[in-house]
């Protein structure tokens, strides 16, 4: 009659095999870190990204989420590995993408708690009533704010009031431009890091 002990070698082999399968290679662990970094950077910007990549996502042959397009772009272009530690370059991350002509930023000024950006058009055939928005992103707190008042391409300037909770903190600044119907976007532009004291 077989005893309970007869099954133990089989069980222990099964557990060892399962543990071996669950062990990740260094390359898998590195990719996992890159993925986690991309998600943590983009998650607070999800609403902005969903609008900014919506038109590009609709043009794909198969269904794809706008957020996934932004993730793919960040993983391919914006993250680099130095000594096994991934780092993200915010200048290379896009919050929107599309074939709408972008803006040429002329100046960024700070007036009290307000950031003002002056710009002109890259092309002469742009619509005068394209919408322009300024985005300020505080990465550590995971807070992204956008200009509330509507700015048009023809106005050549857009401003953003920084709330008291973000005064004295490092802000990443991006500018976005879209058609009046909110569908087609230009590729977002990174303007640099700013701090209002």
C-alpha positions as CSV (number, residue, x, y, z in Angstrom):
1,X,0.0,0.0,0.0
2,X,1.6,3.4,-1.0
3,X,2.2,5.7,1.9
4,X,1.7,9.5,1.9
5,X,5.5,9.9,1.9
6,X,5.7,8.4,-1.6
7,X,4.2,11.5,-3.1
8,X,6.5,14.0,-1.4
9,X,9.4,13.8,-3.9
10,X,6.9,14.6,-6.7
11,X,5.4,17.5,-4.7
12,X,8.8,19.0,-3.9
13,X,9.9,18.7,-7.5
14,X,6.7,20.5,-8.6
15,X,7.3,23.3,-6.1
16,X,10.9,23.7,-7.2
17,X,9.9,23.8,-10.9
18,X,7.2,26.4,-10.1
19,X,9.7,28.6,-8.2
20,X,12.2,28.3,-11.0
21,X,9.5,29.5,-13.5
22,X,8.7,32.5,-11.3
23,X,12.3,33.6,-11.1
24,X,12.8,36.6,-13.4
25,X,15.9,37.2,-15.5
26,X,17.9,40.4,-15.0
27,X,16.5,41.6,-18.4
28,X,12.9,41.0,-17.2
29,X,13.6,42.8,-13.9
30,X,15.1,45.8,-15.8
31,X,12.1,45.9,-18.1
32,X,9.8,45.8,-15.1
33,X,11.6,48.8,-13.5
34,X,11.3,50.7,-16.8
35,X,7.6,49.9,-17.0
36,X,6.9,51.0,-13.4
37,X,8.8,54.2,-14.0
38,X,6.8,55.0,-17.1
39,X,3.5,54.3,-15.4
40,X,4.3,56.4,-12.3
41,X,5.3,59.3,-14.5
42,X,2.3,59.1,-16.9
43,X,-0.6,58.1,-14.5
44,X,-1.2,61.7,-13.1
45,X,-1.4,62.9,-16.8
46,X,-3.9,60.3,-17.9
47,X,-6.8,62.6,-18.6
48,X,-4.5,64.9,-20.7
49,X,-3.0,61.9,-22.5
50,X,-6.4,60.3,-23.3
51,X,-7.3,63.5,-25.1
52,X,-3.9,64.2,-26.6
53,X,-3.5,60.7,-28.2
54,X,-7.2,60.0,-28.9
55,X,-7.1,60.9,-32.6
56,X,-3.8,58.9,-33.2
57,X,-5.3,55.9,-31.4
58,X,-8.5,56.0,-33.6
59,X,-6.4,55.9,-36.8
60,X,-4.7,52.6,-35.8
61,X,-5.9,49.5,-37.6
62,X,-6.8,47.7,-34.4
63,X,-8.2,49.1,-31.1
64,X,-5.6,50.7,-28.9
65,X,-5.9,52.9,-25.7
66,X,-4.4,56.4,-26.0
67,X,-2.6,55.8,-22.7
68,X,-0.9,52.7,-24.1
69,X,0.4,54.8,-27.1
70,X,2.0,57.3,-24.6
71,X,3.4,54.4,-22.6
72,X,5.0,52.8,-25.7
73,X,6.5,56.2,-26.7
74,X,8.0,56.8,-23.2
75,X,9.4,53.2,-23.0
76,X,11.0,53.5,-26.5
77,X,12.4,57.0,-26.3
78,X,12.3,58.7,-22.9
79,X,13.8,56.1,-20.6
80,X,17.4,55.2,-20.4
81,X,19.3,52.8,-18.2
82,X,22.5,53.9,-16.6
83,X,24.2,51.4,-14.3
84,X,21.0,49.3,-14.2
85,X,18.9,52.2,-12.8
86,X,16.3,53.5,-15.3
87,X,15.8,57.3,-15.5
88,X,13.2,59.2,-17.5
89,X,13.9,62.3,-19.6
90,X,10.8,64.5,-19.4
91,X,11.9,66.4,-22.5
92,X,11.4,63.2,-24.6
93,X,8.0,62.3,-23.2
94,X,4.9,63.3,-25.2
95,X,1.5,64.2,-23.7
96,X,-0.1,64.5,-27.1
97,X,0.7,63.6,-30.7
98,X,-0.7,64.2,-34.1
99,X,-0.1,66.0,-37.4
100,X,-1.4,69.4,-36.5
101,X,1.3,72.1,-36.9
102,X,2.9,73.0,-33.6
103,X,3.9,76.2,-32.0
104,X,7.2,78.0,-31.9
105,X,7.7,79.2,-28.3
106,X,9.3,82.6,-28.1
107,X,9.5,83.3,-24.4
108,X,8.5,82.0,-20.9
109,X,8.0,84.6,-18.2
110,X,6.9,84.4,-14.5
111,X,4.7,87.2,-13.1
112,X,4.0,86.6,-9.5
113,X,2.3,83.1,-9.4
114,X,1.5,83.2,-13.1
115,X,3.5,81.6,-15.9
116,X,3.0,83.2,-19.3
117,X,4.3,81.7,-22.6
118,X,4.5,83.7,-25.8
119,X,4.5,81.8,-29.1
120,X,4.0,82.0,-32.8
121,X,2.9,79.4,-35.4
122,X,5.3,77.1,-37.3
123,X,3.2,77.3,-40.4
124,X,1.0,80.0,-42.1
125,X,-1.8,77.6,-43.0
126,X,-2.9,77.0,-39.3
127,X,-6.3,77.8,-38.1
128,X,-6.4,81.0,-36.0
129,X,-8.8,79.4,-33.5
130,X,-6.7,76.3,-32.6
131,X,-6.7,75.9,-28.8
132,X,-3.5,76.2,-26.8
133,X,-3.0,74.9,-23.3
134,X,-0.2,75.1,-20.8
135,X,0.4,72.1,-18.5
136,X,2.4,72.3,-15.2
137,X,3.4,68.9,-13.7
138,X,4.8,68.3,-10.2
139,X,6.2,64.8,-10.5
140,X,6.9,64.0,-6.8
141,X,3.4,64.9,-5.8
142,X,1.8,63.5,-8.9
143,X,-0.1,66.7,-9.6
144,X,-0.8,68.1,-13.1
145,X,-2.7,71.3,-13.7
146,X,-3.7,72.9,-17.0
147,X,-4.5,76.5,-18.0
148,X,-8.2,77.1,-17.3
149,X,-8.8,80.1,-19.6
150,X,-9.0,79.3,-23.3
151,X,-6.1,80.6,-25.4
152,X,-6.2,80.6,-29.2
153,X,-3.3,80.2,-31.6
154,X,-3.9,83.7,-32.9
155,X,-3.6,85.3,-29.4
156,X,0.1,84.3,-29.4
157,X,0.2,83.8,-25.6
158,X,-1.2,81.5,-22.9
159,X,-0.9,81.7,-19.1
160,X,-1.3,79.4,-16.2
161,X,-1.9,80.4,-12.5
162,X,0.1,78.2,-10.1
163,X,-1.8,77.3,-6.9
164,X,-0.3,78.0,-3.6
165,X,0.3,74.3,-2.9
166,X,2.8,74.2,-5.8
167,X,4.7,77.4,-5.0
168,X,8.4,76.7,-4.4
169,X,8.2,73.3,-6.1
170,X,9.8,72.1,-9.3
171,X,7.3,72.1,-12.2
172,X,7.7,70.5,-15.6
173,X,6.1,72.7,-18.2
174,X,4.5,71.5,-21.4
175,X,2.4,73.3,-24.1
176,X,-0.3,71.5,-26.1
177,X,-2.2,72.7,-29.2
178,X,-5.4,71.2,-30.7
179,X,-8.1,72.0,-33.2
180,X,-11.2,73.7,-31.9
181,X,-13.2,70.4,-32.0
182,X,-10.6,68.9,-29.6
183,X,-9.8,65.9,-31.9
184,X,-6.6,66.7,-33.8
185,X,-3.5,67.6,-31.7
186,X,0.0,68.7,-32.4
187,X,2.8,66.9,-30.7
188,X,3.3,68.3,-27.2
189,X,6.4,70.4,-26.5
190,X,8.4,70.3,-23.3
191,X,9.4,73.9,-22.2
192,X,11.7,73.0,-19.3
193,X,11.6,73.0,-15.5
194,X,10.4,76.0,-13.6
195,X,9.9,77.0,-10.0
196,X,7.9,79.9,-8.6
197,X,9.1,81.2,-5.3
